[in-house]
Amino acid sequence: MNKPLGLYVHIPFCVRKCLYCDFCSYAGQTQSVRERYVKALSEQMEFYAGRERPQVDTVFFGGGTPTCLEPNQLALLLEKIRTCFALSGDAEVTFECNPGTADEKAFATLRRAGFNRVSLGAQSFEAEELSAIGRIHTAPEIDRAVQGARAAGFERISLDLMFGLPGQTKASFSRTLERALVLDVGHLSVYALQLEPGTPLYDRASRYVFPDEDEVADLYETACRTLGEAGYIHYEISNFARPGQACRHNLKYWNCDPYLGLGVSAHSYIGGRRFYFGDGLASFLDGDRPERTEVELTPAMEKRDYLMLRLRLDRGVCEREYTERFGEPFPPAFVAAAGRLAASGWVGTDPTPGARRVFLPEKSFFVSNRILSELLGDEKTE
Ligand code: SF4
C-alpha cells in the first residue's frame, strides 16, 4: 500500500482516572516520568520512520489526556514527527484534550506548533452526570475550552458526548445536546457508556440508576434526530460532522487505510499487518524498542475486518473497491444476507452496475452489532 500513513501517538497520562475508564492511562505520574515518556516516544519515532521518512497525512495525539503534557512537550513531539516523517502540508493534526487541562495560552502554543484540530472530552453538560462518572471538569470549563481553542485559531473542534450515564434522562441528555449545539462545533462524537468490569463505576453500579436498554436506544435516537436537524451528517455510527469536518484520521481506521500507532498500547495496521504495543509504562520507559505483538491476519479475517469496518460508515461498502482490494467480488453469503436484511429494511443496497453498494441505514446503527453479525455470518438467521 502506497497510501500516506495516519500516525497515532498515545499519551497515557491523566490528572485522575474517570470512574468508567479502562483505557490505558495512568494518573499522578511525575514530571520526570512524563519527560522520559516524551524521550522514549521520540526514539520510537526515529526507529519506526527509519531512513525512508514515510509520508504521513494525519496525526492524532490521543490518550489518556495528551494535554497532561506541557504544550511545549507536545510541540516538541510534533516537531520530531516533522523530522522523522514526511508530513503533508495539509495534514490534519489533532490532539485530544480534557476541558479541565488546557487554557487559551496552551491552545495558542499548540496552534502555533501546527496542531489544527482539537477533540474535547466533554461527555455531558450536567454537573451530576459529570460527577457520577468522575470527570475532573465542569460544564463551564467545556464552554471556556471551546472559546479558548477558537480564540487560538482552531477552526476544527470536536466534542465527545456520552449517553447511558448514571441518572441521565432524555431531558438531561437533550439539554447536553442543546448546550453542544450552542457551541456550534464542526464535529461531535456520541458514545454509549460501556460498564467495563474492573472499573470503579462497574463495582458501584448498584448505587446508581442507569437508563434501561430501551431508554438508551431512545437517547441515541434523540442524538441522531437532534444533530440531524441541526445539519450534522451522521457519517459513522458514533460520529456526526458538518460538511467537510469529518475526522480524516479516524476515517483511516474505518476505511482500513494504513496507520502507525506509537506509545504504550498503540495499535498499527501497515502493509496488511496488524501489531500493537503492550500497556506497561515501565517497560516502555526502559526500552528504546518496546516489544510488540503481531496479530496473525488470514485473508478471510482481512476481508471480514474490511466489511465490518466499512459498514460502520454511512456510505457502507462498495463492491468495486472491494474487488480492487481483494481481487474478487463480494462473498456470496454476504450478498445473500444483505438481500435478506434489505427486504426487511435493516440494510440498504445500491445496485448501480459495477459499483454495487451495501450500507446500514441510520435506523440500523444502534443495532449494528446484531446486523453485522448476520451480514458476516456470525450467527444463524431465522
Ligand atoms: S480522561 Fe479519558 S483516558 Fe483519562 S481517565 Fe478519563 S476517560 Fe480515561
Residues whose N, C-alpha, C, O or C-beta is under 5 A from the ligand:
A	BS01	SF4	C14 R16 K17 C18 C21 F23 S25 G63 G64 T65 N98
